[in-house]
């Protein structure tokens, strides 16, 4: 029984870590996309 609890705890910890890493990478890519779009609109407004 103790072994089952350890496995469940390990799976939860890995799941939380993966979710956090996905959240951080998603926010980073959205931020980069917004910066890219801003740069393009500024470029088209200037030229």
C-alpha positions in Angstrom: 0.0 0.0 0.0 2.8 2.4 0.8 4.4 1.7 -2.6 1.1 2.7 -4.3 1.0 6.0 -2.5 4.6 6.8 -3.5 3.8 6.0 -7.1 0.7 8.2 -7.1 2.7 11.0 -5.4 5.5 10.8 -8.0 3.0 10.9 -10.9 1.3 14.0 -9.4 4.7 15.7 -8.9 5.7 15.0 -12.5 2.3 16.1 -13.8 2.5 19.4 -11.9 6.1 20.0 -13.2 5.0 19.2 -16.8 2.0 21.5 -16.5 4.1 24.3 -15.2 6.7 23.9 -17.9 3.9 23.9 -20.6 2.4 27.1 -19.1 5.8 28.9 -19.0 6.6 27.9 -22.6 3.2 28.8 -23.9 3.3 32.3 -22.2 6.8 32.8 -23.7 5.7 31.9 -27.2 2.6 34.1 -26.9 4.8 37.0 -25.8 7.2 36.5 -28.7 4.2 36.4 -31.1 2.8 39.6 -29.7 6.2 41.3 -30.1 6.6 40.0 -33.6 3.1 41.3 -34.6 3.8 44.7 -33.0 7.1 45.0 -34.9 5.4 44.1 -38.2 2.5 46.6 -37.7 5.0 49.3 -36.8 7.1 48.4 -39.8 4.1 48.7 -42.2 3.0 52.0 -40.6 6.5 53.5 -41.2 6.9 52.3 -44.8 
